[in-house]
Amino acid sequence: MDVDKAIALVSAAGIELTDRRRNGSDDGWSLSFSNGAELEVRDNGEVSATGKGAEAVASLLGLPAKSAGS
């Protein structure tokens, strides 16, 4: 999935993007949202959601969510 598409889908649901930066390994984007979700969107299209609001964001994107600490 493209990073801009992911942002558009989540934002359209009323969840505000609070931070967008390249990840530590510089192979994708790390996105933070106002509901506590962290989304990792890699340049190869892989996407994963973690954090407090991960389930909501993952369901919007059709992904399995990973809870923080699991």
Contact map, one row per residue, 1 for C-alpha under 8 A:
1110110000000000000000000000000000000000100011100000000000000000000000
1111110000000000000000000000000000000000101010000000000000000000000000
1111111000000000000000000000100000000000100000000000000000000000000000
0111111100000000000000000000000000000000000000000000000000000000000000
1111111110000000000000000000000000000000000000000000000000000000000000
1111111111000000000000000000000000000000000000000000000000001000000000
0011111111100000100000000000000000000000000000000000000000000000000000
0001111111110000000000000000000000000000000000000000000000000000000000
0000111111111000000000000000000000000000000000000000000000011000000000
0000011111111111000000000000000000000000000000000000000010011000000000
0000001111111111100000000000000000000000000000000000000000000000000000
0000000111111110000000000000000000000000000000000000000000000000000000
0000000011111110000000000000000000000000000000000000000000000000000000
0000000001111111000000000000000000000000000000000000000000000000000000
0000000001111111100000000000000011100000000000000000000000000000000000
0000000001100111110000000000000011100000000000000000000000000000000000
0000001000100011111100000000001111000000000000000000000000000000000000
0000000000000001111100000000001111000000000000000000000000000000000000
0000000000000000111110000000011110000000000000000000000000000000000000
0000000000000000111111000000111100000000000000000000000000000000000000
0000000000000000001111100000111000000000000000000000000000000000000000
0000000000000000000111110111110000000000000000000000000000000000000000
0000000000000000000011111111110000000001000000000000000000000000000000
0000000000000000000001111110000000000000000000000000000000000000000000
0000000000000000000000111111000000000000000000000000000000000000000000
0000000000000000000001111111100000000000000000000000000000000000000000
0000000000000000000001111111100000000000011000000000000000000000000000
0000000000000000000001101111110000000001111100000000000000000000000000
0010000000000000000111100111111000000001111000000000000000000000000000
0000000000000000001111100001111100000111100000000000000000000000000000
0000000000000000111110000000111110000111100000000000000000000000000000
0000000000000000111100000000011111011110000000000000000000000000000000
0000000000000011111000000000001111111100000000000000000000000000000000
0000000000000011110000000000000111111000000000000000000000000000000000
0000000000000011000000000000000011111000000000000001100000000000000000
0000000000000000000000000000000111111100000000000011110000000000000000
0000000000000000000000000000000111111110000000001111110010000000000000
0000000000000000000000000000011110011111000000001110110000000000000000
0000000000000000000000000000011100001111100000111100010000000000000000
0000000000000000000000100001111000000111110001111000000000000000000000
1110000000000000000000000001111000000011111011110000000000000000000000
0000000000000000000000000011100000000001111111100000000000000000000000
0100000000000000000000000011100000000000111111000000000000000000000000
0000000000000000000000000001000000000000011111000000000000000000000000
1100000000000000000000000000000000000000111111100000000000000000000000
1000000000000000000000000000000000000001111111110000000000000000000000
1000000000000000000000000000000000000011110011111000000000000010000000
0000000000000000000000000000000000000011100001111100000001000011110000
0000000000000000000000000000000000001111000000111110011011000011110000
0000000000000000000000000000000000001110000000011111110000000000111100
0000000000000000000000000000000000011100000000001111110000000000011100
0000000000000000000000000000000000111000000000000111111000000000001100
0000000000000000000000000000000000111100000000000111111110000000000000
0000000000000000000000000000000000011110000000001111111111000000111000
0000000000000000000000000000000000000000000000001001111111100001111000
0000000000000000000000000000000000000000000000000000111111110000000000
0000000001000000000000000000000000001000000000001000111111111000000000
0000000000000000000000000000000000000000000000011000011111111111100000
0000000000000000000000000000000000000000000000000000001111111111100000
0000000011000000000000000000000000000000000000000000000111111110000000
0000010011000000000000000000000000000000000000000000000011111110000000
0000000000000000000000000000000000000000000000000000000001111111000000
0000000000000000000000000000000000000000000000111000000001111111100000
0000000000000000000000000000000000000000000000011000001001100111110000
0000000000000000000000000000000000000000000000011100011001100011111000
0000000000000000000000000000000000000000000000011110011000000001111101
0000000000000000000000000000000000000000000000000111011000000000111111
0000000000000000000000000000000000000000000000000111000000000000011111
0000000000000000000000000000000000000000000000000000000000000000001111
0000000000000000000000000000000000000000000000000000000000000000011111
